């Protein structure tokens, strides 16, 4: 399987603007800029690559965990993963320094120990975690009743 995404940019880095589109059409000419990327802490000015990376990572991890739970004969009631992607200005350039996967899940009949084991395995095995192996990835998980 191959998927494509397109970035279109006009102008310089500081004042230019761009748009992001995906093959699926989930994003179609979604605007982004320096301001939406680094100047809008609340995220309301538009998207940015790090936000999209976080969404992709949260989705990949959640699906990987769901498969692992099913393979171990656990029913999945609910999995909610929030990915926080931290970017810092280091040595004159921007760098993703950490991704925190915050997991809340409702899995009937699973022990805390088994939940932690399968969550850690899903984090390690998710294709996006593998692709981002040079970045610190932290998993914070909570088993809901």
C-alpha positions, 0 to 999 in steps of 0.5 A: 500500500502506498498513500500520498499527500501533497504540500503546496507552498508559496512565498518565504518561510515566515510570511508564505502560505501553503496548503496540504492535501491527501489522496483520500480527500480527508484533507483538501487544500488545508491551509498552513503557515508559519503562524499556524505552525508556531504562532497559534498555541490554541491551534485555531488558526489552522493545522500544522505538520506536527498536529497531523503527525500526532493524529496519525500516530494516535490512530496507528497506535490505537489500531495496533492496540485493538488488534493486539487486544483481539488477538489476546481474546479481549473485547474492546469497548473504547480506546481513546489516544491523544498524541502530544507532539512537542516541538522546540527550537534547538540550535537554531532549528526546530526539532520534535523532542517528544511525543506523548501518547496518552491512552484511556481505554475500557477493556472488560476483563483485562488485568492492569498488568496485561493492559500495560504489557499489550499497550507497550507492545502496541507502542513498539510495534505500531508502524509510525512508532517504528518510523519515529524511533529517533524521537522519544515516545512516552506512553501514559495509559489508564484503564477505565472501569 
